[in-house]
């Protein structure tokens, strides 16, 4: 009986250590997330499974064009995946022709799926000055994305960024590191 009890105790300690290690990895290093919807097409698609890097932003700030994950403030356990367009302290504005301007200069990028239509410019029709801890984010499917152009999402605070979408693990045919820049 003593041998059985000792084996049970060893197994229980081993399982607790494994669960603790898994918790540490999920909490501080990375986590899996699934894309729902079409707001990041053509880069990400509905049903894609990603690994989110939660560690690198502990050592450096997010950069323009990084794809980030952050919580949706009005619905528990709902997370958004968007691309950073504007950085802290910058002024972002979108013109009638769909051009994005950062600090008065036209931004050159090739991530947008299509030209931004006037009806989707939203609050970015007027200059948006980002605070020292705020980011302006947009989906790559510019005319089908709820992002910083809307009041319901708005500017994203640095403390709310969970991490950087880093690796697509599903579908296997698209497996690989995500292009950010």
Residue pairs with C-beta under 8 A, 6 or more apart in sequence:
27 54
28 54
28 55
29 53
29 54
29 55
30 51
30 52
30 53
30 54
30 55
30 163
30 166
31 51
31 52
31 54
31 162
31 163
32 49
32 50
32 51
32 52
32 169
33 49
33 50
33 52
33 69
33 79
33 81
33 165
34 47
34 48
34 49
34 50
35 44
35 45
35 46
35 47
35 48
35 49
35 50
35 81
36 46
37 46
38 45
38 46
38 141
38 144
39 81
39 82
39 139
39 140
39 141
39 144
39 145
39 146
39 147
40 67
40 81
40 82
40 83
40 139
40 140
40 141
40 145
41 113
41 140
41 141
41 144
42 113
42 140
42 141
43 67
43 83
43 111
43 140
43 178
43 179
44 50
44 67
44 81
44 140
44 165
44 168
44 178
45 174
47 170
47 171
48 168
48 170
48 171
48 174
49 168
49 169
49 170
50 81
50 165
50 166
50 167
50 168
50 169
50 178
51 166
51 167
51 169
52 69
52 162
52 163
52 164
52 165
52 166
53 163
53 164
53 165
53 166
54 162
54 163
55 163
56 163
56 164
57 161
57 163
57 164
61 158
62 68
62 84
62 87
62 135
62 158
62 161
62 164
63 84
63 87
63 180
63 181
64 84
64 85
64 86
64 87
64 181
65 83
65 84
65 85
65 109
65 111
65 180
65 181
66 83
66 84
66 164
66 180
67 81
67 82
67 83
67 84
67 164
67 165
67 178
67 180
68 81
68 82
68 83
68 84
68 135
68 137
68 156
68 161
68 162
68 163
68 164
68 165
69 79
69 80
69 81
69 161
69 162
69 163
69 164
69 165
70 79
70 80
70 82
70 137
70 156
70 160
70 161
70 162
71 78
71 79
71 80
71 160
71 162
72 78
72 79
72 80
72 153
73 160
74 152
79 162
80 137
80 146
80 147
80 153
81 165
82 137
82 138
82 139
82 145
82 147
82 148
82 156
83 111
83 137
83 138
83 139
83 140
84 135
84 136
84 137
85 92
85 100
85 102
85 107
85 109
85 136
85 137
85 138
85 148
86 92
86 102
86 128
86 130
86 135
86 136
86 148
87 130
87 135
88 130
88 131
88 132
88 133
88 134
88 135
88 158
89 130
89 131
89 132
90 102
90 103
90 129
90 130
90 136
91 102
91 103
91 104
91 127
91 128
91 129
91 130
92 100
92 101
92 102
92 124
92 127
92 128
92 130
92 136
92 148
93 100
93 101
93 124
93 125
93 126
93 127
93 128
94 100
94 101
94 116
94 121
94 124
94 125
94 149
95 101
96 118
96 121
97 115
98 115
98 116
98 117
98 118
98 121
98 142
99 106
99 107
100 106
100 107
100 109
100 116
101 107
111 140
112 138
112 140
112 142
113 140
113 141
113 142
113 143
114 141
114 142
114 143
115 142
116 142
116 143
117 143
120 142
120 143
120 149
121 149
122 149
122 150
122 151
123 149
123 150
123 151
123 154
124 136
124 148
124 149
128 136
128 148
128 155
130 136
130 155
131 155
131 157
133 157
133 158
133 159
134 155
134 156
134 157
134 158
135 148
135 155
135 156
135 157
135 158
135 161
136 148
136 155
136 156
137 147
137 148
137 153
137 156
138 145
138 147
138 148
138 149
139 145
139 146
139 147
146 152
146 153
147 153
148 154
148 155
148 156
164 180
165 178
166 177
166 178
167 176
167 177
167 178
168 174
168 175
168 176
168 177
168 178
169 175
